[in-house]
Amino acid sequence: MVTSRQAGGVGVDGVTLHRLEKTGHLDRVRRGVYAATTAVRSGAREEQAAWLALDPGTPAWMREPLAVNGGVLSHQSAARLHGLGDLVDDRITISAPKRRTSRDPDLWFKTTHLDDDDVTSLDGLPVTTAVRTICDLLDQHVDGSHVAAIIRQAVEANLARLDTLAERIGPYALRYGVRRPGDGEALLEHLLAQIGTTTAQLAQRPAPPRTTAAQGFRNAMQALTGMGSVDITALLGTAGIGAPAGDSTDRIRSAIAGIRVSPKPDTRPLRAIVDGEDEDGGRGATTETENPQ
């Protein structure tokens, strides 16, 4: 994707761009922004074009996320890019450090200050983090049940921590009917109650699987018990582990038949959950191995 100003910088004028568009080589995504028709369309195509148009003379790879002439995708646009909630997203929302206007009805600018830890990168675009996005939606007074659904999804996807949210959303407590000003924990409970859950239930969700070679081995071996004839060497190769020398298929089946992930519910306190501590105060996975008799 390129802006007409960037193209002009390398000798491609507006007439040439127009000709390339007419012959089917370029698509005009929005005013002054073009994409090759052979390029793969990403789900963030419209947002990318709007962001490029903010500073059309500067290539994307040379931009700072919080540059004065730039902006960060936020609010409903950020929620969609994070895959959170189902809010109506009929315009592209950009938070910028200075006041901006646009003739495009599908653009909305919010003048605000963002810190470095308020911004992340998605598909190469600067986007507000899930926590900052939730705060922005509360500031916008979006329906509480919609915000609660986004909170649940963000926590389940490890995009936000409950304790961090409780600290950040306190200023919006009164706006949502919580009588204790600044009480983020009470607001969090109030919002989650609207979708039938609590912070305790959300905190005790099963931990996400670890993406390590050992976990890959366990997953592959668990699947083995439901298979017939299996090439053990090939199967271990998919987990990134070499086959044990000298072991037969039957011996490997016997050795791994007892491996299972413990279904024991997580009853740790919220602070321990978000800090990743075990019940004994240490850190680690809850995997048990049963030795076959």
C-alpha positions, 0 to 999 in steps of 0.5 A, a space after each residue: 500500500 502506498 500514498 500518492 505523495 510517496 509514489 510522487 517521491 519516486 517519480 510516479 505522478 498522479 496521471 500514472 497512478 490513475 492509469 494504473 488504477 484504470 488498467 486494474 493494477 491498482 485499487 484506490 483504497 481511499 483518497 490518496 492511498 493505493 494498493 496493488 490489486 495482486 496484494 492480499 487483502 487484510 482485515 485491517 485494509 481500511 484502517 491501514 489506508 486511513 493511518 497512512 493518509 495521516 502522514 502521507 509523505 512518511 513511509 510506514 516503517 519510518 513512523 513512530 507510534 506516538 509521532 505528533 503527525 500520526 495517530 493510533 487506532 482506538 475505541 471501536 476500531 481497536 476492539 475490532 482489530 483485537 477481535 474483542 466484542 461485537 460493537 458497531 464499527 461503522 467508522 474508523 476511530 483514531 486517537 491523535 495528540 493534536 486536533 485533526 479533522 477530515 472530510 471523510 465521514 467514516 473517520 473520527 478523531 479523538 484528541 488525547 494523550 497516550 503513553 507508550 504502554 497504551 499502544 501495541 502493534 497489530 498487523 503493523 498498525 499502532 493500536 491501543 492495548 486492550 486495557 486502554 481500549 476498555 478505558 476508552 470505551 468506558 469513557 465513551 459510555 458504551 453499554 456496560 454489558 458490551 464492555 463486560 463482554 470485551 473484558 471477559 474476552 480480553 482476560 481469557 485471551 491474556 490481553 488484560 489482567 483483572 488487577 490492572 483493569 481494576 486499577 485503571 477503570 476506577 475513574 468511570 465508577 460513578 458514570 456506571 452507577 457505582 456509588 463508591 467513586 474511584 472503586 475499580 473493583 466494584 465497577 468491574 464486578 458491576 459490569 461482569 454481573 451484567 453478563 452473568 459472571 464474576 471476577 472470581 469465576 473469570 480468574 479461575 478459568 483454566 490456564 492456557 496451554 504452554 507452547 513448548 516442545 514438552 507440551 507438544 509431546 504430551 499433546 501428541 501422546 495423548 492423541 495417540 491412545 485413540 489412534 491405531 497404527 502410528 509412525 511414532 518417529 514421525 509423530 514425535 517429529 511433529 512435536 519437535 522431539 526425536 524418537 527415543 532410541 531402542 524403544 518399541 512402539 508398544 513400550 512408548 504407548 505404555 510409557 505415555 498412556 498415563 500422561 494427562 492434564 489435571 482437571 483440578 479446578 484452579 482455586 487460587 486467589 485472584 492475585 496468585 492467578 494473575 501472577 502465575 503462582 502455584 498453590 504452594 506459592 511457586 510457579 509451574 504447570 499443573 501436569 500429573 503423570 501416572 505410572 501404569 501398573 
